[in-house]
Amino acid sequence: MVMDFLLAHGLLPAAQAFQQEAGCPIPMDSEKLALVETQKIVKDFIFNRQFDDAIRALNEILTPAFLEARPRVRFLLEQQKMIELCRARQFDEALKFSREFIRWESVELGDDSFKKECRSTMLLMAYGDAESSPASDLLDTNRMTSIFQYVVDNMKTYHGIPTEYASLVRNG
């Protein structure tokens, strides 16, 4: 149970130490262990607000095909980058990035969710004071955990590993 917990939470070094100390084998093959390590790398980037680095790592480790097949993963990372720029009141940087981010408004995947979410995110910049924006709910700090879980679930699905949130994971 301890080993499963450590691996489920991406704590590979702790799992390896537990293996050495307790003699409990790691119940994963090298591919799944590599996935756990990738999750840790991506988690560190997300929680340190390094969204470009998270995207770069996903492209390098899982290949660009991963994000191409899952545009929502990339959108969420770029959306959070815009949110964090607005939260930090780095409006010059947000304006520069908005030229790239606004392309999501034209992405269609059977619904207009990207358009709605893109416009809502841009409201943070338009208001100047992100907290008074009608989109201030985007500033909820729990979003980072949700985004990370969404990315991890998509990584697992990509590797054919079932997730407890499989019904919530969208490949779009």
C-alpha distance (Angstrom), angle and dihedral (degrees) to the residues before:
residue distance angle dihedral
M1 . . .
V2 3.81 . .
M3 3.81 91.8 .
D4 3.81 91.7 49.2
F5 3.80 90.4 50.7
L6 3.81 92.8 50.0
L7 3.79 93.0 48.7
A8 3.81 94.4 42.7
H9 3.79 89.1 56.0
G10 3.80 95.1 46.2
L11 3.79 94.9 -110.6
L12 3.79 95.9 142.9
P13 3.83 97.2 156.1
A14 3.81 89.9 51.8
A15 3.82 90.4 47.3
Q16 3.80 90.5 51.2
A17 3.81 91.1 48.8
F18 3.81 89.7 47.9
Q19 3.81 89.0 50.6
Q20 3.81 91.3 53.9
E21 3.80 95.8 43.3
A22 3.80 100.4 40.2
G23 3.78 99.3 27.6
C24 3.78 89.2 -126.4
P25 3.81 110.2 148.3
I26 3.78 121.0 -128.4
P27 3.82 103.0 -113.6
M28 3.79 96.0 -144.1
D29 3.75 138.7 90.3
S30 3.79 121.0 -124.2
E31 3.83 93.1 -95.1
K32 3.80 92.4 57.2
L33 3.80 91.1 44.2
A34 3.81 88.8 53.3
L35 3.81 88.4 51.7
V36 3.81 90.3 53.3
E37 3.81 89.8 51.4
T38 3.81 90.7 48.5
Q39 3.80 89.4 51.1
K40 3.80 89.9 53.9
I41 3.80 92.3 49.9
V42 3.81 92.3 48.9
K43 3.81 91.9 44.4
D44 3.80 91.3 53.6
F45 3.79 91.0 50.3
I46 3.81 93.7 47.5
F47 3.79 96.1 47.2
N48 3.81 91.1 44.6
R49 3.82 88.1 52.3
Q50 3.81 93.2 -117.4
F51 3.78 96.9 138.1
D52 3.80 96.9 159.0
D53 3.81 88.1 54.4
A54 3.82 90.9 49.3
I55 3.81 90.1 52.9
R56 3.80 91.0 45.8
A57 3.83 91.4 50.2
L58 3.80 92.3 49.3
N59 3.81 90.1 50.3
E60 3.79 93.2 47.2
I61 3.79 98.7 42.3
L62 3.81 102.1 33.9
T63 3.83 96.8 23.9
P64 3.81 125.4 -116.0
A65 3.81 89.2 -80.7
F66 3.80 89.1 76.6
L67 3.81 95.0 62.2
E68 3.80 93.7 34.7
A69 3.80 89.5 59.2
R70 3.81 91.4 42.8
P71 3.81 108.6 42.8
R72 3.81 90.9 164.0
V73 3.82 90.0 66.7
R74 3.80 91.4 54.9
F75 3.79 91.5 42.4
L76 3.81 92.5 54.0
L77 3.80 91.7 50.0
E78 3.80 92.7 48.2
Q79 3.79 91.6 43.2
Q80 3.79 90.5 53.4
K81 3.81 89.6 49.2
M82 3.80 89.3 56.1
I83 3.80 91.2 45.7
E84 3.80 91.8 51.4
L85 3.81 92.4 48.3
C86 3.82 89.0 53.3
R87 3.80 92.9 44.1
A88 3.81 89.2 53.4
R89 3.82 89.4 46.7
Q90 3.80 90.7 -121.9
F91 3.77 90.9 146.8
D92 3.82 95.9 159.1
E93 3.81 89.6 57.1
A94 3.81 90.7 42.4
L95 3.81 90.0 52.6
K96 3.82 91.2 50.9
F97 3.80 91.5 47.7
S98 3.81 92.5 44.5
R99 3.80 89.7 70.6
E100 3.80 88.1 63.7
F101 3.80 97.0 34.6
I102 3.81 95.1 52.6
R103 3.82 90.1 69.2
W104 3.82 86.8 80.1
E105 3.78 88.7 70.6
S106 3.81 89.2 72.9
V107 3.82 97.1 45.0
E108 3.77 111.5 107.7
L109 3.76 126.9 -169.7
G110 3.76 101.7 168.5
D111 3.78 94.6 -63.5
D112 3.77 137.7 46.8
S113 3.81 97.1 -114.0
F114 3.81 93.7 119.8
K115 3.80 90.5 51.5
K116 3.81 92.4 50.2
E117 3.80 94.6 44.6
C118 3.80 92.5 44.9
R119 3.80 92.2 52.2
S120 3.79 91.6 45.4
T121 3.80 90.8 52.0
M122 3.80 92.1 48.6
L123 3.81 88.5 56.2
L124 3.80 88.5 69.8
M125 3.78 89.7 63.1
A126 3.78 95.0 40.2
Y127 3.80 92.7 56.0
G128 3.80 94.8 50.6
D129 3.78 89.7 -152.3
A130 3.79 99.4 69.3
E131 3.81 93.3 -165.0
S132 3.82 92.0 61.1
S133 3.80 93.3 48.0
P134 3.81 119.1 110.2
A135 3.81 84.2 -123.1
S136 3.80 94.5 56.8
D137 3.82 89.4 120.7
L138 3.82 85.8 77.3
L139 3.80 87.5 69.5
D140 3.82 91.9 69.3
T141 3.79 106.1 128.4
N142 3.81 91.3 -143.4
R143 3.80 88.2 72.7
M144 3.81 90.5 82.9
T145 3.79 91.7 61.0
S146 3.81 91.7 45.9
I147 3.79 92.1 49.2
F148 3.79 92.3 48.0
Q149 3.82 91.3 49.4
Y150 3.81 90.4 48.7
V151 3.81 91.3 50.8
V152 3.82 91.9 47.4
D153 3.80 92.5 48.3
N154 3.79 89.6 51.9
M155 3.80 91.1 47.9
K156 3.80 90.4 51.9
T157 3.80 92.1 46.8
Y158 3.81 89.0 49.1
H159 3.82 88.3 56.1
G160 3.80 92.9 45.3
I161 3.81 94.2 -108.0
P162 3.80 114.4 139.8
T163 3.79 116.7 -124.1
E164 3.76 130.4 -154.0
Y165 3.81 87.5 -124.4
A166 3.79 96.0 47.7
S167 3.79 93.0 129.2
L168 3.82 90.4 55.6
V169 3.78 96.4 48.7
R170 3.75 113.6 100.2
N171 3.76 119.7 -167.2
G172 3.74 89.9 -151.5
